[in-house]
Amino acid sequence: MILTCPECATRYLVDPAALAPDGRQVRCAKCQHSWWEQPPADMPKRIDVEPLPRVVRPIPPGSNLPALVQSREKNSRAAGWLVFAVALILALALLWFGRTRIAAVWPPAEVIYSALGVSVAGPPPLAVRDLKSATITDKGATVLTVSGKIVNKSALPQTTPPLKIVLRDAAHKQIYQWVYTPPAEVIKPGGQVAFSTKLNGPPAGAQSLRIFFLTDDGPAS
């Protein structure tokens, strides 16, 4: 805007904003006259706008739950897989180590195990322990005595089978055998029964002996 000095008519180019909202005292640089100058009537008025108060709104219920729920679901799935893996390992261990008992309780299981190429035959339930042999002379005759214990290693009662005693020579060739029936018919689980048998006039070339249960071909040991 242009200001004109009322005294000397000197004109000045002034920024309207310098007059402030309500005008101000100005002075002529030429004649030193001072007067109060109002801002132009069409000058835009300043409007003071108060800042809006900051409102902190609470988080709606459930808006932050998906991530938490997802984490819990992930942990739950991991725990579920762990339980499943442990249960599967225990089931396989039971099927493997308990296959003899399973086949005894449920005979068709033996067919299934055989189809898988797995034998259900467990360790022999009976064994001979503390086996001793001695040759004595009774009334001028030679007598071979054989004694020991039959032990039931299983958790079930076992019928006592007859024993086959085999004498062998120095080349481990069978030269004589006989069968002996123990006195006890049944041995309870974990139990044992002592036996003793004699052979009058054993072969002169007998160097060793083996004992077998008549129910199998393996040694009773």
Rosetta blueprint (number, residue, H / E / L):
1 M L
2 I E
3 L E
4 T E
5 C L
6 P L
7 E L
8 C L
9 A L
10 T L
11 R E
12 Y E
13 L E
14 V L
15 D L
16 P H
17 A H
18 A H
19 L H
20 A L
21 P L
22 D L
23 G L
24 R E
25 Q E
26 V E
27 R E
28 C L
29 A L
30 K L
31 C L
32 Q L
33 H L
34 S E
35 W E
36 W E
37 E E
38 Q L
39 P L
40 P L
41 A L
42 D L
43 M L
44 P L
45 K L
46 R L
47 I L
48 D L
49 V L
50 E L
51 P L
52 L L
53 P L
54 R L
55 V L
56 V L
57 R L
58 P L
59 I L
60 P L
61 P L
62 G L
63 S L
64 N L
65 L H
66 P H
67 A H
68 L H
69 V H
70 Q H
71 S H
72 R H
73 E H
74 K H
75 N H
76 S H
77 R H
78 A H
79 A H
80 G H
81 W H
82 L H
83 V H
84 F H
85 A H
86 V H
87 A H
88 L H
89 I H
90 L H
91 A H
92 L H
93 A H
94 L H
95 L H
96 W H
97 F H
98 G L
99 R H
100 T H
101 R H
102 I H
103 A H
104 A H
105 V H
106 W L
107 P L
108 P H
109 A H
110 E H
111 V H
112 I H
113 Y H
114 S H
115 A H
116 L L
117 G L
118 V L
119 S L
120 V L
121 A L
122 G L
123 P L
124 P L
125 P L
126 L E
127 A E
128 V E
129 R E
130 D E
131 L E
132 K E
133 S E
134 A E
135 T E
136 I E
137 T E
138 D E
139 K L
140 G L
141 A E
142 T E
143 V E
144 L E
145 T E
146 V E
147 S E
148 G E
149 K E
150 I E
151 V E
152 N E
153 K L
154 S L
155 A L
156 L L
157 P L
158 Q E
159 T E
160 T L
161 P L
162 P L
163 L E
164 K E
165 I E
166 V E
167 L E
168 R E
169 D L
170 A L
171 A L
172 H L
173 K L
174 Q E
175 I E
176 Y E
177 Q E
178 W E
179 V E
180 Y E
181 T L
182 P L
183 P L
184 A L
185 E L
186 V E
187 I E
188 K L
189 P L
190 G L
191 G L
192 Q E
193 V E
194 A E
195 F E
196 S E
197 T E
198 K E
199 L E
200 N E
201 G L
202 P L
203 P L
204 A L
205 G L
206 A L
207 Q L
208 S E
209 L E
210 R E
211 I E
212 F E
213 F E
214 L L
215 T L
216 D L
217 D L
218 G L
219 P E
220 A L
221 S L
